[in-house]
Structures are given as structure tokens and as C-alpha cells.
Amino acid sequence: MIELVKKLYETEDLTDDELKQLIETDNAENLAVYADRVRQKHYGKKVFLRGLIEISSYCKNDCLYCGIRRSNKSAKRYRLRYDQILECAEIGYNLGLRTFVIQGGEDGYFFDYYMCKIIHALKKNYPDCAVTLSLGERSFESYKCMKEVGADRYLLRHESADEDLYNRLHPSEMNLENRKKCLYNLKELGYQVGAGFMVGAPFQTTENLISDIRFLQELQPQMIGIGPFIPHKNTPFKNEKSGTLNLTLRMLGILRLMFPKVLLPATTALGTISSNGRILGLQTGCNVIMPNISPKEVRKKYMLYNNKIISGRETAEGLAILKQEIESAGYEVAVERGDCLK
């Protein structure tokens, strides 16, 4: 298998058959070595921290895997106020964070004018910071107005590039064609774009993962967010198995070698399935971690999957511990925006 890893390192691509072998192998320890080599070539030992502000647990969608789906009557709903969002950003900035990620369900309460007001305030108060949005599918005009007031990046995981699998994971009113259209609209408007997918989702095959990789090659995003599927107790997939740590790490290593300059987070979900999951992610090519700086009282309410990390190292209060862990693993926390290299 080392031959395939070396080929990927040298050429940044493999055939579908070769990718299948690498994805399915249990013997890919060299993948992390080469992936780490590539990320250090372009980014050194820097790890970029993003302050995650989860602004709403309301969502109009009914995705079958998601804990805040509209059909979950047990979900605890909340919306952050304007002043709360700005207070979170102030706390994050004073902690050294230079990117704010504004994330929420697809909640019509946060209409365009209101979102533009929030973005404008963040850019005015912190001109040296990047504002990243993760608010789902919106119109071209919505994306345009938010870009014009200063939004820098947008995260919209495509979830699956295979139409059949996408339809099995989502309600009938959602479709892959519109998801992709949103991503291309964002690129056209000049956002730094992030896409991504779950690893180990119900019904997912190796061929589905290869389709995801091929779509990313076509899209060429600046950010790729992947993490293991983790079931939520109040969804139709409550009894499904979680994605595994090993497969997720293999996919991270493959993505780093195929997209050498991409921003690649070690996600909260990775840290949820394994206590050292995010550090292993850093050692397999990741260069971003997103500590949660949402108010304490709402963190338990934004529950996308079971057992999500909501305390300790995942929160603003644990940032010093997180930094120590990163440094102990041989990396360094960078106090900067951390844009994708061109």
C-alpha cells in the first residue's frame, strides 16, 4: 500500500480503483506521515483556530441524520440575540481568535437584512478578522448581499455527491442539484468556499466516497470539512452505526494529499468519537480546529448528534488546554485569519 501512498503524494491523484484500495485498506499508517509532510510544506506547524458561534437551533429542513431537524419535537430550540453574537465575538477576539464562524440551522428569522447587520458589525469591530458563514442553502441574492457587507467564507457541506445517496439522507424537498448550485454561486461571488461530507453515513459505499472526492476535484474548494457520521437518538438513523475513526483518518490523509493547500479541519465529531481524535487529525494533515464560543447556556441545545462535545477543551474556557495539547503534539497555534494559500 505504500506504493499507492507515494504515488498520491507525487501526483496528487489516483485512479478510482487505486482510491478504492487505499480507502478500504487497514494498513495505511504511512498515509499520515505523507499527509503531515504535505501540510507542513505549505502551512508549517500552524494550526488555525476558528471561533464557532452557533446562532440558532431552529431549522426548516428535515435531514434524516440531524438532531435539529424540524421533526424532532424533543429538540431544544433557541436563537441568539444580536448583542449575544457580538459578545461572543468579543470574547473570542480577546482569546486570540481571528476567524468567527457563524453557524446555524436554516432559520428564516435570520433574514438577509439582519444577517448583513451582524456581519457589518463584526467586520467593523474586528477588521483584522475573517467572517465565515454556515447557514445552509440561500438564494444567490442572499449570498451576494452578505458578501458585499464583508463575509469572507462560506461552509456548505454537500453531504454526498451521489444523487441516490443524497436522496436517502434528505427529505424529498431537498436535492443535490440545488446544493451544488449554491456552492457554485458562492464561488462565483468570490467567497472562500467549504464543502464536505460525512464518513460512514448510512448506506454509504466506497464508491460514494470516491464520488465525493471527484466532486471536490471539480469544485476546488478552499476548505473541506469531513467528519464521522454519529447518530442522534431522535432521528430515523438512531440505531445506525457511527463512522469509524480509522476510515475518517484515511479520508483526511487522502484529501490532504489530493488538495495540498486546502484548509482541513479536525472536526468536533472527530473529537467526539475519540478523545484524541482531533490530535490524530492534525497528525494526518488537518490544520484547523473550531472551539465553541457560543454562550454556555445554549451549547447543549445545538445537538446535531449524540454525545457532542460541549465542555472542557471544546469551549472557550478550555482554550488554554486545547493550545497545550496542540503544542504537545508538535504544532503551534497561529493567531491570524488563516486564509487558504493560492
Disulfide bonds with the S-S distance in Angstrom:
none
